[in-house]
């Protein structure tokens, strides 16, 4: 059980990272008179940077994203049939913190530009503990509200168009630390359909895939998904609902600092 809870904690953190990555699909067009079905058109040929530009335009544009200095979110995850309420706060470029309560036990994970820490009572970690380097590197990008694709080159990441067909574009982003994330973007709406990155589940390497739905506009003119489904290598799924989003709320940056443990 403890190994599973560690995986759940990591999954919650990963899911929190992607709350900015999405946009609404356009309204369905009126039904045309019956006629012979036309062959499905192939997606236009675009470069990876052109796909990212269209994606950023679809979620509100670079200017709107750049005006978001902080996010404060209330979430609800379903873990083994039990509701796990939580909160996520982000100050752009400064810090990220996720707090989740599961069966009266608190799970906290925080990142800053320099380090990260966690408390996980379900895994026997009742005191604040620094994150191992691999966990920190895997989650430190969450301090940026625009996600990995926003200004990816300035962050030292590389991007390539892995594949495309008539329905989707698949992008592969590699961070300067050598960590890969795969994004699947709708070829018609430029809605981000899913993202996949490596993670741990019961001490095994698995693909953590997050799918997005129920996109809604928040203050500032951009769209966020309110429903996420996190899949850990096909072994376990966690649905997460974002129940509240506040933009540019004042957040004390000290909430990201690791508390000191009193000496006994």
C-alpha positions as CSV (number, residue, x, y, z in Angstrom):
1,X,0.0,0.0,0.0
2,X,2.8,2.5,0.8
3,X,4.3,2.0,-2.6
4,X,0.9,2.6,-4.2
5,X,0.5,5.8,-2.2
6,X,3.9,7.0,-3.3
7,X,2.8,6.5,-6.9
8,X,-0.5,8.3,-6.2
9,X,1.3,11.3,-4.7
10,X,3.6,11.5,-7.8
11,X,0.6,11.2,-10.1
12,X,-1.2,14.1,-8.4
13,X,1.8,16.2,-8.8
14,X,2.1,15.4,-12.5
15,X,-1.5,16.0,-13.0
16,X,-1.2,19.4,-11.4
17,X,1.4,20.4,-13.9
18,X,-0.9,20.3,-16.8
19,X,-3.9,22.4,-15.7
20,X,-3.0,25.1,-18.1
21,X,-2.7,22.8,-21.1
22,X,-5.9,22.8,-23.0
23,X,-8.6,24.8,-24.9
24,X,-12.2,24.4,-25.9
25,X,-13.2,22.7,-29.0
26,X,-15.3,24.7,-31.4
27,X,-19.0,24.3,-31.5
28,X,-20.4,21.6,-33.7
29,X,-21.3,22.9,-37.1
30,X,-25.0,22.6,-38.3
31,X,-25.8,19.4,-40.1
32,X,-25.4,19.7,-43.8
33,X,-28.0,18.2,-46.2
34,X,-27.3,14.5,-46.9
35,X,-24.7,13.9,-49.5
36,X,-21.9,11.6,-50.4
37,X,-19.3,11.5,-47.7
38,X,-16.0,13.2,-48.7
39,X,-12.7,11.6,-48.0
40,X,-11.1,12.6,-44.7
41,X,-8.6,15.4,-45.3
42,X,-5.1,15.0,-44.0
43,X,-3.9,17.5,-41.4
44,X,-2.0,20.3,-43.0
45,X,1.8,20.0,-43.0
46,X,3.1,22.0,-40.0
47,X,6.4,22.2,-38.2
48,X,6.7,21.6,-34.5
49,X,7.0,25.3,-33.8
50,X,3.9,26.1,-35.9
51,X,1.9,23.5,-34.0
52,X,2.9,25.1,-30.7
53,X,2.1,28.6,-32.0
54,X,-1.4,27.4,-33.0
55,X,-1.8,25.7,-29.6
56,X,-0.8,28.8,-27.7
57,X,-3.2,30.9,-29.8
58,X,-6.0,28.4,-29.1
59,X,-5.7,28.7,-25.4
60,X,-5.7,32.4,-25.4
61,X,-2.4,33.6,-26.8
62,X,1.0,34.3,-25.4
63,X,0.0,37.7,-24.0
64,X,-2.8,36.2,-21.9
65,X,-0.6,33.5,-20.6
66,X,2.1,35.9,-19.8
67,X,-0.2,38.0,-17.6
68,X,-0.9,35.0,-15.3
69,X,1.4,35.5,-12.3
70,X,-0.3,33.0,-10.0
71,X,-2.9,30.2,-10.0
72,X,-4.8,28.8,-7.0
73,X,-6.9,25.7,-7.6
74,X,-9.1,23.4,-5.6
75,X,-9.2,19.8,-6.7
76,X,-10.9,16.5,-6.0
77,X,-9.3,13.1,-6.9
78,X,-11.0,9.7,-6.6
79,X,-8.5,7.2,-5.2
80,X,-9.7,3.6,-4.7
81,X,-13.3,4.9,-4.3
82,X,-12.3,7.5,-1.8
83,X,-12.5,11.2,-2.3
84,X,-9.1,12.9,-1.9
85,X,-9.6,16.7,-1.8
86,X,-6.7,19.0,-2.5
87,X,-5.3,22.3,-3.4
88,X,-2.6,23.5,-5.8
89,X,-0.9,26.9,-5.8
90,X,1.6,28.2,-8.3
91,X,3.5,31.4,-8.5
92,X,5.0,31.7,-11.9
93,X,8.7,31.0,-11.9
94,X,8.8,30.9,-8.1
95,X,7.1,27.8,-6.7
96,X,4.5,25.1,-6.9
97,X,2.7,23.3,-4.0
98,X,0.2,20.5,-3.9
99,X,-1.7,19.5,-0.8
100,X,-3.9,16.4,-0.8
101,X,-5.8,14.7,2.0
102,X,-6.4,10.9,1.7
103,X,-8.1,9.1,4.6
104,X,-7.2,11.9,7.0
105,X,-3.5,11.7,6.0
106,X,-1.9,14.7,4.3
107,X,0.3,14.5,1.2
108,X,2.3,17.6,0.4
109,X,4.7,18.1,-2.5
110,X,6.4,21.4,-3.2
111,X,8.9,22.7,-5.8
112,X,10.9,25.9,-6.2
113,X,13.5,27.0,-8.7
114,X,16.2,25.4,-6.5
115,X,14.8,22.4,-4.7
116,X,11.7,20.4,-3.7
117,X,10.3,18.7,-0.6
118,X,7.5,16.4,0.4
119,X,5.4,15.1,3.4
120,X,3.6,11.8,2.8
121,X,2.0,10.4,6.0
122,X,0.6,7.5,4.0
123,X,4.2,6.4,3.1
124,X,5.5,7.0,6.6
125,X,7.1,10.4,5.9
126,X,5.5,12.6,8.5
127,X,8.3,15.2,8.5
128,X,9.2,17.4,5.6
129,X,11.8,15.6,3.5
130,X,13.9,16.9,0.5
131,X,12.9,15.3,-2.8
132,X,15.5,13.1,-4.5
133,X,17.2,14.6,-7.5
134,X,15.3,12.5,-10.0
135,X,11.9,13.4,-8.6
136,X,12.8,17.1,-8.4
137,X,14.0,17.2,-12.0
138,X,10.8,15.4,-13.1
139,X,8.5,18.0,-11.5
140,X,10.4,21.3,-11.3
141,X,8.8,22.6,-14.5
142,X,5.5,22.9,-12.6
143,X,6.5,26.3,-11.2
144,X,5.7,27.7,-14.7
145,X,2.0,28.3,-15.2
146,X,2.2,28.1,-19.0
147,X,3.5,24.5,-19.0
148,X,6.5,23.1,-20.8
149,X,5.5,24.2,-24.3
150,X,5.3,27.8,-23.4
151,X,8.7,29.4,-24.1
152,X,10.2,25.9,-24.2
153,X,13.4,27.1,-26.0
154,X,14.1,29.7,-23.3
155,X,13.9,26.9,-20.7
156,X,16.6,25.0,-22.5
157,X,14.2,22.3,-23.9
158,X,14.1,20.8,-27.4
159,X,11.0,20.0,-29.4
160,X,10.4,17.8,-32.4
161,X,7.3,16.7,-34.4
162,X,7.3,12.9,-33.7
163,X,4.4,12.1,-36.0
164,X,1.2,13.5,-37.6
165,X,-1.9,12.1,-39.4
166,X,-5.3,13.4,-40.4
167,X,-6.4,13.7,-36.8
168,X,-3.5,14.6,-34.6
169,X,0.0,16.0,-34.1
170,X,2.4,14.3,-31.7
171,X,5.2,16.4,-30.2
172,X,8.1,15.2,-28.2
173,X,9.7,17.6,-25.8
174,X,13.1,16.9,-24.2
175,X,14.2,19.1,-21.3
176,X,17.7,20.2,-20.7
177,X,17.9,17.4,-18.0
178,X,17.1,14.8,-20.7
179,X,13.5,14.1,-19.6
180,X,10.9,13.4,-22.3
181,X,7.2,14.3,-22.5
182,X,5.0,13.4,-25.4
183,X,2.0,15.6,-26.3
184,X,-0.9,14.7,-28.5
185,X,-2.7,17.7,-30.0
186,X,-5.9,17.6,-32.0
187,X,-5.2,18.4,-35.7
188,X,-8.4,20.4,-36.2
189,X,-8.9,22.2,-32.9
190,X,-5.4,22.2,-31.5
191,X,-6.8,21.0,-28.2
192,X,-4.2,19.1,-26.2
193,X,-5.7,15.6,-25.9
194,X,-3.1,14.0,-23.7
195,X,0.5,14.1,-22.4
196,X,2.7,11.2,-21.4
197,X,5.9,11.1,-19.3
198,X,7.8,8.4,-17.4
199,X,7.1,7.9,-13.7
200,X,7.2,5.3,-11.0
201,X,4.5,2.8,-9.9
202,X,5.4,0.3,-7.2
203,X,9.1,0.9,-7.9
204,X,8.6,0.2,-11.6
205,X,9.1,2.6,-14.5
206,X,5.7,3.3,-16.2
207,X,4.2,5.7,-18.7
208,X,2.0,8.2,-16.9
209,X,-0.6,9.5,-19.3
210,X,-2.9,12.4,-18.5
211,X,-6.0,13.0,-20.6
212,X,-8.0,16.2,-20.6
213,X,-11.7,17.2,-20.9
214,X,-14.3,19.7,-19.8
215,X,-12.5,22.8,-20.9
216,X,-13.7,26.1,-19.5
217,X,-12.6,29.7,-19.7
218,X,-11.1,31.3,-16.6
219,X,-10.2,34.9,-15.8
220,X,-7.6,36.3,-18.2
221,X,-9.3,34.9,-21.4
222,X,-7.7,31.5,-21.6
223,X,-9.0,27.9,-21.2
224,X,-8.2,25.2,-18.7
225,X,-9.4,21.6,-18.5
226,X,-11.5,20.9,-15.4
227,X,-11.4,17.1,-15.7
228,X,-8.2,15.0,-15.9
229,X,-7.8,11.2,-16.0
230,X,-4.3,10.1,-15.0
231,X,-3.3,6.6,-16.1
232,X,-0.3,4.9,-14.5
233,X,0.9,2.3,-17.1
234,X,-2.5,0.8,-17.5
235,X,-2.4,-0.5,-13.9
236,X,-4.2,2.3,-12.1
237,X,-6.3,5.3,-13.0
238,X,-7.0,8.5,-11.0
239,X,-9.8,10.9,-12.1
240,X,-9.2,14.4,-10.9
241,X,-11.7,17.3,-11.0
242,X,-10.7,20.9,-10.7
243,X,-13.5,22.5,-8.8
244,X,-12.2,26.1,-8.5
245,X,-9.6,28.2,-10.2
246,X,-8.4,31.7,-9.1
247,X,-6.0,33.7,-11.2
248,X,-3.5,36.2,-9.9
249,X,-4.5,35.7,-6.2
250,X,-1.9,37.0,-3.8
251,X,0.1,34.0,-2.6
252,X,2.8,34.2,0.1
253,X,6.0,32.7,-1.5
254,X,7.1,31.2,1.9
255,X,4.4,28.5,1.4
256,X,6.9,26.8,-1.0
257,X,9.7,26.7,1.6
258,X,10.4,23.4,3.4
259,X,9.4,23.8,7.1
260,X,12.1,23.1,9.6
261,X,11.7,20.1,11.8
262,X,12.0,20.9,15.5
263,X,15.0,19.2,17.1
264,X,14.1,16.8,19.9
